[in-house]
Amino acid sequence: MADTFDHTPAVWTAGQLRSVLADVPDDTPINIGVAGTPGDFDEYDEFVLVGAEPVEVDPGDGDAEAAGPPQVQFTLFADAKAGVYYLDME
């Protein structure tokens, strides 16, 4: 049987993000480091922020009536950094 662990990251709020960005110049690009494995940023993939908007998510397992009304969460969208890439033909 494979070893497992319970991953519970400390998810940031909009207030925390505003706080750390308070003194950052408006024209500063935002990079996003995505953990290679849950909670491990020793080796991470680097992306750039390309958008942000509120997104409606189903709080349950797909049964909307049992789970309650949809919730809105603010989502940041990231893409690969600018560069030359091989075309994935699959």
matplotlib code that plots the C-alpha trace (Angstrom):
import matplotlib.pyplot as plt

x = [0.0, 1.3, 2.2, -0.2, -0.4, -3.1, -2.2, -3.9, -2.2, -2.9, -4.9, -4.4, -7.2, -7.5, -6.4, -3.2, -2.4, -3.2, -0.9, 2.1, 1.5, 1.0, 4.4, 5.0, 5.1, 2.0, 4.0, 5.7, 4.9, 3.5, 5.2, 3.6, 5.6, 3.6, 4.8, 6.2, 4.5, 2.0, 3.7, 7.2, 8.6, 12.2, 11.6, 8.7, 7.3, 7.2, 4.2, 3.0, -0.2, -2.5, -5.9, -8.1, -11.8, -14.5, -15.4, -18.5, -17.7, -19.9, -19.3, -20.3, -19.7, -21.8, -25.2, -26.0, -29.2, -27.5, -24.4, -26.2, -25.8, -22.7, -20.0, -17.9, -14.1, -11.6, -9.3, -5.9, -5.1, -1.5, 0.2, 3.7, 6.3, 7.0, 9.4, 9.8, 8.2, 7.9, 4.4, 2.7, 1.1, -0.8]
y = [0.0, 3.5, 6.0, 8.9, 12.2, 14.7, 18.0, 21.1, 24.2, 27.6, 29.2, 32.9, 35.5, 38.6, 40.7, 38.8, 39.2, 42.9, 43.3, 41.8, 43.7, 47.1, 48.4, 46.6, 48.9, 48.6, 47.5, 44.6, 41.2, 38.5, 35.1, 32.0, 29.1, 25.8, 23.1, 20.0, 17.8, 18.9, 21.3, 21.0, 24.1, 22.9, 22.3, 24.2, 25.1, 28.8, 30.4, 34.0, 35.5, 36.2, 36.8, 36.8, 36.6, 35.2, 31.6, 29.8, 26.3, 23.5, 22.9, 19.2, 16.1, 17.1, 16.8, 20.5, 20.0, 18.0, 20.2, 23.5, 26.6, 27.2, 29.3, 32.0, 32.0, 34.4, 32.5, 33.6, 32.2, 31.3, 30.4, 29.2, 31.9, 33.6, 31.6, 29.1, 25.7, 22.5, 21.9, 19.0, 17.0, 14.6]
z = [0.0, -0.9, 1.8, 1.9, 3.8, 4.5, 2.6, 4.1, 2.7, 4.4, 1.6, 1.3, 1.5, -0.8, 2.2, 2.6, -1.1, -1.0, 2.0, 0.4, -2.8, -1.1, -1.9, -5.2, -8.2, -10.5, -13.5, -11.8, -13.5, -11.2, -11.4, -9.9, -8.5, -8.6, -6.3, -8.0, -5.4, -2.8, -0.3, -1.9, -3.4, -3.6, -7.3, -8.7, -12.1, -12.8, -14.5, -15.1, -14.0, -17.1, -15.5, -12.5, -12.0, -9.7, -10.6, -9.4, -8.0, -6.9, -3.2, -3.3, -5.3, -8.3, -6.6, -6.5, -4.4, -1.7, -1.6, -1.4, -3.7, -5.7, -4.1, -5.7, -5.3, -6.8, -9.2, -10.5, -14.0, -14.9, -18.2, -19.2, -19.3, -22.6, -24.8, -27.6, -27.0, -29.0, -30.4, -28.6, -31.3, -29.0]

ax = plt.figure().add_subplot(projection="3d")
ax.plot(x, y, z, "-o")
ax.set_aspect("equal")
plt.show()
